[in-house]
Amino acid sequence: MVADPSKVADASKAHLETSKAHLELLEALGHAVPRTLDIPRARRIFVNRNLRMDEIDVIGFDMDYTLALYHQRNLEALSIQCTLDKLVSKRGYPEEIRKLDFDPAFAVRGLVVDRRFGNIFKADRYGHVGRVYHGREPMSRDDRHRLYRLERIRLSSPRYAWIDTLFALPEAVMYAAIVDWSEKRSGGRPVRYGKVWQDIRECIDEAHRDESMKRIIKANLADYIVRDPELAPTLHKFRSSGKKTFLLTNSAWDYTDAVMNHLLGAALPAYPNWRSYFDITICAGQKPAFFTDKNPFLEIDASGAVKGQHSGPFSRNRIYQGGNIGEFESFAGVRGDRVLYIGDHIYGDMLRAKKSSVWRTAMVLQELESELTAVEENKEKLERVEQLERQTVRLDSEISYQQMLLKSLQKLAEAGGTQANDPAHEPLAHAGATVEAAKHEAKRRLDELRGAMKSAAEELSHLDKEVDRAFNPFWGAIFREGTENSRFGEQVEDYACVYTGRVSNFLAYSPLRYFRSPRDHMPHELV
């Protein structure tokens, strides 16, 4: 039976009017329901692999750079100050290093430090080294080729150090500046680049361990930690949908308590304290060892004192420390892909969770918002870059064709010249003039195409540099290197089921949402 088109149209119109009335009512009550396309791009959830939130029973959260986003410039300045204090007082560096230019723009996530040669570089998804800086000086193409293109480099080697967290950015900034300073004062003597890196790394670790930094942060929380007003409603929304929540952070209890109280204390009347938002609270989790080792769970009291080893089901309003994923799943009564863990660390959170379990993962990338802003502001330039890239592919193909055509015509002309006196090839001899005309036209067309290719390549190179500077003046976009995904971008794609700029971005989505990934294609499948 075929439906009456007029009745279908009337029903559709009535449905739209009813939906509109419902939306207006919800908006009037302060409960707007945004459509995905209405959500600003910087606040969206991006999907690498399908994720059905209706199949998730438990959601876990890291704290630093996940629930707690930092005022990055303030934190970096504090980190550099504390590290310099220790370099001067404990490693014998002179006071003059305090006056060096530690430009925070110099470092982004995903860089690699070459401790042998004092270089910092960015690699693409295949480990192919792109741009390289020696200290703060860009490395020439020849030197880059000599160091990184003659043999396969193994980024897992102790020679290399990854800058894979926002906490680590000051390390790269300081290393580049101190390498430059060391060379200027060395008098031509070799600089121990590995020692410089080790000194910075150990001093910054010590600043975290001995509370040098955290003591200042705890005393001035508003200066260092972003208080997101949408965080508490987001956690409440998850809990209201029937999902259990847990906190799993590497931070010690005293720091965790101070930061979480700043973020969630007195945020919603229904929650008497920040721990009420979580069914399980675990501090000093020692990730990635949490996913790989068998450390026991300890229960601690509100002062941080250990009460004893824990065994058995977890209890609300208790505080746990350490632990491991096997006992967690047993004590929490949940296993496998019914767990979604949200974190910021590509190794400690995403990679280890994926390799040691089948937990689903969501990655928080604080810098994603600024990256997306740069995309929007350079939309026309990026579209032009894509046009030019397609154009160069077509031009390259046409140039290859004309070169082959010219070679064939040249062979034909040579054959006609040698066989001109042979009666059996008389027609070929008479065609000589036509062949020469065709050769002339092929050469003209080839010159024209080469000119167009040169022009397109120059414009593309100019635009690439402009776009790179719009993202970062030294390294360009975090998730790209050249025409490929960067190594960091590839890791995000490999290990994060979904990713976004902040936890509260989930507020605009249903807690039962089916996040669908775009269909992936191999080159031969593209039309």
C-alpha positions in Angstrom: 0.0 0.0 0.0 1.4 3.4 -1.0 1.1 6.2 1.5 -0.7 9.3 0.5 2.0 12.0 -0.1 -0.2 14.8 1.2 -0.8 12.9 4.5 2.9 12.1 4.9 3.7 15.8 4.4 1.1 16.8 6.9 2.4 14.3 9.5 5.9 15.5 8.9 4.9 19.1 9.4 3.0 18.3 12.6 6.0 16.3 13.9 8.4 19.2 13.2 6.0 21.7 14.9 5.7 19.4 18.0 9.5 19.0 18.1 9.9 22.7 17.9 7.5 23.3 20.7 9.3 20.7 22.9 12.7 22.4 22.2 11.3 25.8 23.0 10.0 24.4 26.3 13.3 22.8 27.2 15.2 26.0 26.3 12.8 28.0 28.5 13.6 25.6 31.4 17.4 25.9 30.7 17.7 22.5 29.2 18.5 23.2 25.5 19.1 20.1 23.3 21.7 21.1 20.7 22.0 19.3 17.4 25.5 18.1 16.6 26.0 20.6 13.8 25.0 23.4 16.2 27.8 22.5 18.6 30.8 24.8 17.9 33.5 22.8 16.2 35.9 23.4 19.1 33.5 21.8 21.5 32.8 18.6 19.6 33.7 15.0 20.2 35.7 13.5 17.3 35.5 9.8 16.6 38.3 7.4 15.5 36.3 4.2 16.3 32.6 3.6 16.8 31.7 4.0 20.5 28.3 3.1 21.8 27.8 5.0 25.1 24.7 2.9 25.9 27.1 -0.1 26.2 29.4 1.7 28.6 28.7 1.0 32.3 31.6 2.7 34.0 33.5 5.9 33.1 36.9 6.7 34.6 38.8 9.9 34.6 42.4 11.0 34.9 42.8 14.3 36.8 45.7 16.4 35.5 45.0 17.9 32.0 41.7 15.8 31.9 39.3 17.0 34.6 41.8 19.7 35.6 42.9 21.9 32.7 45.7 24.2 33.4 46.4 27.8 32.6 49.3 26.6 30.5 51.5 29.7 30.3 51.3 30.2 34.0 52.2 26.6 34.7 55.1 26.6 32.2 56.5 29.8 33.8 56.4 28.1 37.2 57.9 24.9 36.0 60.8 26.7 34.3 61.4 28.9 37.4 61.5 25.8 39.8 63.8 23.9 37.4 66.1 26.9 37.0 66.4 27.1 40.8 67.5 23.5 41.0 69.9 23.8 38.0 71.6 26.7 39.7 71.6 25.5 43.3 72.2 21.7 42.7 73.8 21.3 39.3 76.2 24.2 39.3 74.7 26.2 36.4 75.5 29.9 36.6 72.9 32.6 37.5 73.0 33.9 33.9 70.8 31.0 32.6 67.8 32.7 34.3 68.1 35.5 31.7 67.8 33.2 28.7 64.8 33.5 26.4 62.5 30.6 27.2 59.9 31.1 24.5 56.9 28.9 25.4 55.8 28.9 21.7 58.8 26.8 20.8 57.4 23.5 22.2 54.4 21.5 21.2 53.3 17.9 22.0 54.7 15.2 19.8 58.3 16.5 19.5 61.3 14.2 19.9 64.6 15.2 21.6 67.8 13.7 20.2 70.0 13.7 23.2 73.1 12.7 21.3 73.2 15.7 19.0 71.2 18.4 20.9 68.4 18.4 18.3 64.6 18.5 18.6 62.5 17.3 15.7 59.0 16.4 14.6 58.3 13.1 12.8 55.4 12.0 10.6 53.3 8.9 11.1 56.0 6.7 9.5 58.8 8.0 11.7 60.1 10.1 8.8 61.9 13.2 10.3 60.5 16.5 9.1 61.7 19.8 10.5 64.6 19.8 12.9 66.1 22.4 15.2 69.5 22.3 16.8 68.9 24.3 19.9 66.7 27.1 18.5 68.4 27.1 15.0 66.6 25.3 12.2 68.7 22.6 10.6 69.6 22.7 7.0 68.2 20.1 4.6 71.6 18.6 4.0 72.4 18.2 7.7 68.9 16.8 8.4 69.4 14.3 5.6 72.8 13.3 6.9 71.6 12.6 10.4 68.1 11.2 9.9 67.7 9.9 6.3 70.7 7.6 5.7 69.5 4.9 8.0 66.4 4.0 9.9 66.1 5.7 13.2 64.6 3.8 16.1 62.5 6.2 18.2 62.3 3.7 21.0 66.1 4.0 21.5 67.2 5.7 24.8 68.9 8.2 22.5 65.5 9.8 22.0 63.1 11.4 24.5 59.4 12.1 23.7 57.6 15.3 24.5 54.2 13.6 24.8 52.5 15.6 27.6 51.8 19.2 28.2 53.7 18.9 31.5 56.8 18.1 29.4 56.7 21.2 27.1 59.0 23.3 29.4 61.6 20.6 29.1 61.9 21.1 25.4 61.8 24.9 25.7 64.7 24.9 28.3 66.7 22.3 26.4 66.8 24.3 23.2 67.7 27.5 25.0 70.4 25.9 27.2 71.9 24.0 24.2 72.3 27.4 22.4 73.8 29.0 25.5 76.2 26.1 26.1 77.6 26.2 22.6 78.2 30.0 22.8 80.2 29.7 26.0 82.0 26.4 25.1 84.8 28.0 23.2 84.6 25.3 20.5 84.7 22.4 23.0 82.1 19.7 22.5 78.9 20.2 24.4 77.6 17.2 26.4 74.1 17.4 25.0 73.0 14.3 26.9 74.1 15.7 30.2 72.2 18.9 29.6 69.0 16.9 29.0 69.6 14.7 32.0 70.1 17.7 34.3 66.9 19.4 33.1 64.9 16.2 33.3 66.1 15.3 36.8 65.6 18.9 38.1 62.0 19.1 36.7 61.2 15.7 38.2 62.6 16.8 41.5 60.5 19.9 41.4 57.4 17.7 41.0 58.5 15.2 43.7 59.5 17.6 46.4 56.3 19.7 46.2 58.2 22.8 45.0 55.6 23.3 42.3 52.6 21.8 43.8 53.0 23.8 47.0 52.7 27.0 45.0 49.9 25.7 42.8 47.8 24.6 45.9 48.3 28.1 47.4 47.1 29.8 44.2 44.8 27.3 42.5 42.8 29.9 40.5 46.0 31.1 38.9 47.0 27.7 37.6 43.8 25.6 37.1 40.8 26.4 34.9 37.5 26.1 36.8 35.1 24.8 34.2 31.5 25.6 35.2 30.2 22.8 32.9 32.3 20.0 34.5 30.0 19.3 37.4 26.9 19.1 35.2 28.7 16.8 32.9 29.6 14.3 35.6 26.1 14.6 37.0 24.7 13.8 33.6 26.7 10.7 33.3 25.6 9.5 36.8 22.0 10.4 36.1 22.1 8.1 33.1 23.0 5.2 35.4 26.7 5.1 34.7 29.2 4.6 37.5 32.2 6.9 37.6 35.8 6.6 39.0 38.8 8.8 39.4 42.2 7.3 38.6 45.1 9.8 38.9 48.8 9.6 39.5 48.7 12.6 41.7 49.1 12.1 45.5 46.1 12.4 47.8 46.9 15.9 49.2 47.2 17.5 45.8 44.3 15.5 44.3 42.0 16.7 47.2 43.0 20.3 46.8 42.6 20.4 43.0 39.3 18.4 42.9 37.8 20.5 45.7 38.7 23.6 43.6 37.0 22.1 40.6 33.9 20.6 42.1 33.5 21.7 45.7 30.0 23.2 46.2 29.4 23.1 42.5 26.0 21.4 42.7 23.7 21.3 45.7 23.1 17.5 45.2 26.7 16.7 45.9 28.0 17.5 49.4 31.7 17.2 48.3 33.8 16.4 45.3 34.1 12.7 46.1 30.3 12.4 45.8 30.7 12.6 42.0 32.7 9.3 42.0 31.9 5.8 43.0 35.6 4.9 43.3 38.5 7.3 44.1 42.1 6.2 43.3 45.1 8.4 43.8 48.8 7.7 43.2 47.8 5.1 40.6 51.3 4.9 39.1 50.2 4.7 35.5 51.4 3.1 33.3 52.4 0.5 35.9 48.7 0.4 36.9 48.0 -1.3 33.6 51.1 -3.5 33.5 52.2 -4.5 37.1 50.5 -6.1 40.1 50.7 -3.4 42.7 48.2 -3.8 45.5 45.4 -1.4 46.4 45.9 0.4 49.7 43.2 2.2 51.5 44.1 5.6 53.0 42.2 8.0 55.2 41.4 11.7 54.6 44.8 12.8 55.9 46.6 10.5 53.5 47.7 7.9 56.1 47.6 4.3 54.9 45.0 2.2 56.7 46.0 -1.1 55.1 45.9 -3.2 52.0 42.5 -3.4 50.3 40.8 -6.5 49.1 37.2 -7.1 48.0 34.6 -4.8 46.5 35.2 -1.0 46.5 33.1 1.2 48.7 31.9 4.8 48.0 33.5 7.5 50.1 36.6 5.4 50.6 40.0 6.5 49.2 42.3 4.1 47.5 45.9 4.3 46.4 48.0 2.4 43.8 46.5 -0.8 42.5 46.3 -2.6 39.2 43.8 -3.1 36.4 43.2 -6.8 37.1 42.1 -6.2 40.7 40.3 -3.1 39.7 38.0 -5.0 37.3 37.5 -7.7 40.0 36.7 -5.3 42.9 34.6 -2.9 40.7 32.6 -5.8 39.2 33.2 -4.7 35.6 35.3 -6.0 32.7 36.5 -5.2 29.3 34.9 -2.8 26.8 32.1 -1.8 29.3 34.7 0.7 30.7 35.5 4.0 29.1 38.7 5.7 30.5 39.2 9.4 29.7 42.8 10.7 30.0 45.3 13.0 28.4 48.6 11.0 28.3 49.1 9.2 25.0 51.4 6.6 26.7 50.3 6.4 30.3 46.6 6.5 29.6 45.8 5.7 26.0 48.4 3.3 24.7 48.8 1.2 27.9 45.0 1.0 28.4 44.7 -0.3 24.9 47.6 -2.7 25.0 46.8 -4.1 28.5 43.0 -4.2 28.3 40.0 -3.8 26.0 38.9 -0.6 27.8 37.5 2.0 25.5 39.4 5.3 25.5 38.7 9.0 25.2 41.6 11.5 25.0 41.4 15.0 26.2 43.7 17.3 24.1 43.6 20.8 25.7 45.4 22.3 22.7 42.7 21.0 20.3 40.6 24.1 20.7 43.4 26.5 19.6 44.2 24.1 16.7 40.5 24.2 15.5 40.5 28.0 15.9 43.5 28.2 13.6 41.7 25.9 11.1 38.6 28.1 11.0 40.7 31.3 10.7 42.7 29.8 7.8 39.8 27.9 6.1 40.3 29.6 2.7 44.0 29.1 2.7 43.6 25.4 3.6 41.0 24.9 0.9 43.4 26.6 -1.6 46.2 24.2 -0.4 44.0 21.2 -1.2 43.2 22.6 -4.6 46.9 23.2 -5.4 47.8 19.7 -4.2 45.1 18.2 -6.5 46.4 20.4 -9.3 50.0 19.4 -8.8 49.0 15.7 -9.0 47.2 16.3 -12.3 50.0 18.4 -13.7 52.6 15.8 -12.7 50.6 13.1 -14.5 50.2 15.3 -17.6 53.9 16.2 -17.6 54.8 12.4 -17.4 52.4 11.8 -20.4 53.9 14.6 -22.5 57.5 13.4 -21.7 56.6 9.8 -22.9 54.8 11.2 -26.0 57.9 13.3 -26.8 60.2 10.3 -26.4 58.0 8.2 -28.7 57.9 11.0 -31.3 61.7 11.3 -31.1 62.1 7.6 -31.8 59.6 7.9 -34.7 61.6 10.8 -36.1 64.9 8.9 -35.8 63.3 5.9 -37.5 62.0 8.0 -40.3 65.5 9.6 -40.9 67.4 6.3 -41.1 64.8 4.7 -43.3 64.1 7.6 -45.7 65.9 5.8 -48.6 64.2 2.5 -48.0 61.3 2.1 -50.5 59.6 -0.3 -48.0 59.3 2.7 -45.5 58.4 5.4 -47.9 55.1 6.3 -46.1 57.1 6.8 -42.9 59.6 9.0 -44.6 56.9 11.2 -46.0 55.4 11.6 -42.5 58.6 13.3 -41.2 57.2 16.8 -41.4 54.1 15.8 -39.4 56.2 14.1 -36.7 58.4 17.2 -36.4 55.2 19.4 -36.0 53.9 17.0 -33.3 57.3 17.1 -31.5 57.2 20.9 -31.5 53.7 20.9 -30.1 54.6 18.4 -27.4 57.6 20.5 -26.4 55.5 23.6 -26.2 52.9 21.8 -24.1 55.6 20.4 -21.9 57.1 23.8 -21.3 53.6 25.2 -20.5 52.9 22.4 -18.0 56.3 22.9 -16.3 55.6 26.6 -16.0 52.2 25.8 -14.4 53.8 23.3 -12.1 56.5 25.7 -11.0 53.9 28.4 -10.3 51.6 26.0 -8.4 54.6 24.7 -6.3 55.7 28.2 -5.4 52.2 29.2 -4.3 51.8 25.9 -2.4 55.1 26.4 -0.6 54.2 30.0 0.3 50.8 29.0 1.6 52.2 26.0 3.5 54.5 28.4 5.4 51.7 30.9 6.1 49.4 28.1 7.4 52.2 26.6 9.5 52.9 30.0 11.2 49.2 30.4 11.9 49.3 27.2 14.0 52.8 27.4 15.5 55.7 29.5 14.1 58.2 26.7 14.7 56.4 23.4 14.2 53.1 24.1 12.4 50.0 22.1 13.3 50.4 19.5 16.1 48.6 16.7 14.2 50.4 17.2 10.8 53.9 17.0 9.5 54.2 17.8 5.9 51.4 16.1 4.0 51.0 13.3 6.5 49.7 12.9 10.0 52.4 13.7 12.6 53.7 10.8 14.7 51.6 12.3 17.6 48.5 12.6 15.4 48.9 9.0 14.3 49.1 7.9 18.0 45.9 9.8 18.8 44.2 8.0 15.9 45.6 4.6 16.9 44.9 4.6 20.6 42.0 7.0 21.3 38.5 5.8 20.4 37.3 9.4 20.6 39.0 12.7 21.4 38.0 16.2 22.4 39.3 19.4 24.0 37.8 19.0 27.4 35.6 16.6 29.5 32.7 19.0 29.6 32.3 18.8 25.8 30.3 15.5 26.6 27.6 17.7 28.1 26.2 18.6 24.7 25.7 14.9 23.8 23.4 12.2 25.1 25.1 9.9 27.6 23.7 7.1 25.4 25.1 8.5 22.2 26.3 6.3 19.4 29.5 8.0 18.3 30.1 6.8 14.7 33.5 7.0 13.0 33.8 8.1 9.4 34.3 5.3 6.9 38.0 4.8 6.3 39.3 4.4 2.7 42.4 3.0 1.1 43.8 5.0 -1.8 42.5 2.5 -4.4 38.9 3.0 -3.0 38.8 6.7 -3.6 37.0 7.8 -6.7 
